[in-house]
């Protein structure tokens, strides 16, 4: 069995016959794995506190401590915003247009498909565009790393991070660059690739770089997470940060989101508000890249596993496709899988008589270095779409780029 860390939100919607575990990273020996196990155990404990899923002692000791720590975090962030607002700190301007896509919460809003959606629209309009990412989860040593030159992917996900590599694979013909210094990375993109527009992935809080359009993503079901600031909650900043946005996109609008939408329209009535949906398009066999229709999942006993920000959404998508999810393993977001972990996932699948292993495409990027894998693994591929507002969406994206 995978080593359980704590109860997790994904299990709340699990049917009784479904077995859900929160999986530890450290399944081997050695100091590095032990260190990684401790880090991921801490993350799982933090998540449990945020979701109110800890015991009485942790709730009344660690909870107040994290609440106290959220005050200096908030003060530091507000002081930083004020410094750039009053030009006490320098806002840097790239010699091209910049579209920022970001969120108020710590991950889990489905940002990568929306970045792909925006970049794809720009490319179809004949605009030279580059995606610029921080490369979270990667181990790039250089200050700026070219993930893709538009022709081929140049570095693996272990270096660049899983999301930039996934974007590079989907956006063939577009360069993808990662770097902590967004200005330096942007200048490289302009000088090397002659781009007209940079799509800044996860850029809402990166206020030191000027942008022409600020798109803020909010999860349709939980737009502000648990409503508390980090580290007591998932909010990166106060909800008043909405005022800096030029447009809001409610992601994952599969559910009834009338309440969330009405609340946002009352708070920010002048902002364009769009709804997006993550549509599954097909399945891909990890072993050979063979594409299968979504109907292949119907009635299948599957073992699902993932290391993403909102695993519950993944489970719900599989259930809507009429798959029988008999076991479900949750790893930390951006988790670097090891072969022993996957072997344990395969063993868990056998114990529950699952016929197929299914994961997300982002997880599939991180699994490729472990090929060949034991067992049959399918990646569920999804794309973001704007619901019933395509013309207004196009105007919103292209309007600020004119003139």
Residue pairs with C-beta under 8 A, 6 or more apart in sequence:
1 21
1 344
1 348
2 21
2 23
2 24
2 27
2 329
2 341
2 344
2 345
2 348
3 23
3 24
3 26
3 27
4 21
4 22
4 24
5 22
5 23
5 24
5 40
5 41
5 44
5 45
6 22
6 44
6 45
6 47
6 48
6 53
6 54
7 22
7 48
7 53
8 20
8 22
8 44
8 47
8 48
8 51
8 53
8 311
8 330
9 47
9 51
9 53
9 311
9 312
10 20
10 311
10 312
10 315
10 328
10 330
11 20
11 328
12 312
13 312
13 315
13 316
14 20
14 315
14 325
14 328
15 325
17 326
18 325
18 326
18 327
18 328
19 326
19 327
19 328
19 348
19 352
20 327
20 328
20 329
20 330
21 328
21 329
21 330
21 348
22 44
22 330
23 305
23 329
23 330
23 331
23 341
23 345
24 37
24 40
24 41
25 33
25 36
25 37
25 39
25 40
25 331
25 332
25 335
25 336
25 338
25 341
26 33
26 34
26 36
26 37
26 38
26 40
27 33
27 338
27 340
27 341
27 344
28 338
28 340
40 332
40 335
43 332
44 332
45 54
45 58
45 62
46 66
46 231
48 54
48 58
49 58
49 59
49 62
49 63
49 66
49 232
50 225
50 226
50 228
50 232
50 233
50 234
51 226
52 59
52 226
54 62
54 63
63 232
66 231
66 232
67 228
67 232
69 231
69 232
70 228
70 229
70 230
70 231
70 232
70 233
73 229
73 230
73 231
74 229
74 237
74 238
77 205
77 236
77 237
78 238
80 89
80 207
81 207
81 237
82 88
83 89
84 91
84 207
84 208
89 208
90 208
91 207
91 208
91 209
91 210
92 183
92 208
92 209
92 210
93 210
94 183
94 186
94 187
94 190
94 198
94 209
94 210
95 187
95 190
96 186
96 189
96 190
96 195
96 196
96 197
96 198
97 196
97 197
97 198
97 212
97 400
97 401
98 186
98 197
98 198
98 200
98 203
98 209
98 210
98 211
98 212
98 213
99 118
99 197
99 198
99 199
99 200
99 211
99 212
99 213
99 215
99 397
99 400
100 200
100 203
100 204
100 206
100 209
100 211
100 213
100 214
100 215
101 111
101 114
101 115
101 118
101 199
101 200
101 201
101 202
101 203
101 204
101 215
101 217
102 111
102 200
102 202
102 203
102 204
102 205
102 206
102 214
102 215
102 216
102 217
103 109
103 111
103 202
103 204
103 216
103 217
103 218
103 236
104 204
104 216
104 218
104 223
104 224
104 235
104 236
104 237
104 239
104 241
104 242
105 218
105 219
105 222
105 224
105 225
105 234
105 235
105 236
106 225
106 230
106 234
106 235
106 236
106 309
107 309
107 310
107 333
108 219
108 234
108 308
108 309
108 310
108 333
109 217
109 218
109 219
109 251
109 309
110 217
110 219
110 251
110 252
110 276
110 278
110 310
110 313
110 384
111 201
111 202
111 217
111 251
112 163
112 166
112 167
112 201
112 362
113 276
113 278
113 382
113 383
113 384
114 215
114 217
114 249
114 251
114 276
114 384
115 131
115 167
115 199
115 201
116 167
116 170
116 171
116 383
116 384
117 276
117 383
117 384
117 385
117 386
118 199
118 215
118 397
119 129
119 131
119 167
119 171
119 174
119 199
120 171
121 394
121 397
121 398
122 129
122 197
122 199
122 397
123 129
123 171
123 173
123 174
125 398
127 196
127 197
127 401
128 193
128 194
128 195
128 196
128 197
129 174
129 195
129 196
129 197
129 198
129 199
130 174
130 175
130 176
130 177
130 189
130 193
130 195
130 197
130 198
130 199
131 164
131 167
131 171
131 174
131 175
131 176
131 177
131 198
131 199
131 201
132 176
132 177
132 178
132 179
132 182
132 185
132 186
132 189
132 198
132 199
132 200
132 201
132 203
133 147
133 161
133 163
133 164
133 167
133 176
133 177
133 178
133 201
133 202
134 161
134 178
134 179
134 180
134 182
134 201
134 202
135 145
135 147
135 160
135 161
135 164
135 178
135 179
135 180
136 161
136 163
136 202
136 334
137 157
137 161
137 162
137 163
137 334
137 336
138 145
138 157
138 158
138 159
138 160
138 161
138 164
138 178
139 158
139 159
140 155
140 159
140 160
140 178
140 179
142 179
143 179
143 180
143 181
143 184
144 177
144 178
144 179
144 181
144 184
144 185
144 188
145 155
145 159
145 160
145 177
145 178
145 179
146 154
146 155
146 175
146 176
146 177
146 188
146 192
147 153
147 154
147 155
147 160
147 164
147 165
147 167
147 168
147 176
147 177
147 178
148 154
148 168
148 171
148 174
148 175
148 176
149 175
149 193
150 172
150 173
150 174
150 175
150 193
151 173
153 165
153 168
153 169
155 165
156 165
156 369
157 164
157 165
157 365
157 366
157 368
158 336
158 369
160 168
160 176
160 178
161 178
161 334
162 334
162 362
162 363
162 365
162 366
163 201
163 362
164 176
164 178
164 201
165 365
166 361
166 362
166 365
167 176
167 201
168 176
169 365
175 189
175 192
175 193
175 195
177 185
177 186
177 188
177 189
178 185
179 185
179 188
182 200
182 203
182 206
182 208
182 209
183 208
183 209
186 198
186 209
189 195
189 198
190 198
196 401
197 401
200 206
200 209
200 211
203 209
203 211
203 214
204 214
204 216
204 241
204 244
204 245
205 236
205 237
207 244
212 400
212 401
213 246
213 247
213 396
213 397
213 400
214 244
214 245
214 246
214 247
215 245
215 246
215 247
215 248
215 249
216 241
216 242
216 244
216 245
216 247
216 248
216 249
217 248
217 249
217 251
218 224
218 248
218 249
218 250
218 251
218 260
218 264
219 250
219 251
219 252
219 310
220 250
220 251
220 252
220 253
220 254
220 255
220 257
220 260
220 261
220 275
221 252
221 255
221 257
221 260
223 250
223 260
223 263
223 264
224 235
224 239
225 233
225 234
225 235
226 233
226 234
227 233
227 235
228 234
228 235
229 235
229 237
229 238
230 236
239 267
242 248
242 264
242 267
242 268
242 271
243 268
245 268
245 271
246 271
246 272
246 396
246 400
247 271
247 272
247 273
247 274
247 396
248 264
248 268
248 271
248 272
248 273
248 274
249 273
249 274
249 275
249 276
249 386
250 257
250 260
250 261
250 264
250 273
250 274
250 275
250 276
251 276
251 278
251 384
252 276
252 277
252 278
252 313
253 275
253 276
253 277
253 387
254 277
254 278
254 316
254 320
257 275
261 273
261 275
264 271
264 273
265 273
272 392
272 396
274 386
274 387
274 389
274 392
274 393
274 396
275 386
275 387
275 388
275 389
276 384
276 385
276 386
276 387
277 384
277 385
277 387
278 313
278 317
278 382
278 383
278 384
279 382
279 383
279 384
279 385
280 294
280 317
280 321
280 380
280 381
280 382
281 294
281 381
281 382
281 383
282 291
282 292
282 293
282 294
282 381
283 291
283 292
283 293
283 294
283 296
283 297
283 358
283 378
283 379
283 380
283 381
284 290
284 291
284 292
284 361
284 364
284 378
284 379
284 381
285 291
285 292
285 376
285 377
285 378
285 379
286 359
286 364
286 367
286 368
286 371
286 373
286 377
286 378
286 379
287 371
287 372
287 373
287 376
287 377
292 378
294 321
296 378
297 318
297 321
297 322
297 323
297 358
298 321
298 322
298 323
299 322
299 323
299 324
300 323
300 324
300 355
300 356
301 324
301 326
301 352
301 353
301 354
301 355
301 356
302 318
302 323
302 324
302 325
302 326
302 354
302 355
302 356
302 357
302 358
303 326
303 327
303 328
303 329
303 345
303 348
303 349
303 352
303 354
303 356
303 357
303 358
304 314
304 315
304 318
304 323
304 325
304 327
304 328
304 329
304 357
304 358
304 359
305 328
305 329
305 330
305 331
305 345
305 357
305 358
305 359
305 363
306 314
306 329
306 330
306 331
306 359
306 360
306 363
307 330
307 331
307 332
307 333
307 334
307 335
307 337
307 363
307 366
308 314
308 333
308 360
308 362
308 363
309 333
311 328
311 330
314 360
314 380
315 325
315 328
317 380
317 382
318 325
318 358
318 380
319 325
323 358
326 352
326 353
326 354
327 348
327 349
327 351
327 352
327 354
329 345
329 348
331 337
331 341
334 366
335 366
336 366
337 363
337 366
337 367
337 370
338 370
339 370
342 367
342 370
342 373
342 374
343 374
345 357
346 357
346 373
346 374
346 375
349 357
349 375
356 376
356 377
356 378
357 375
357 376
357 377
357 378
358 377
358 378
358 379
358 380
359 367
359 377
359 378
359 379
359 380
360 379
360 380
360 382
361 379
361 380
361 381
361 382
363 379
364 377
364 379
367 373
367 377
386 393
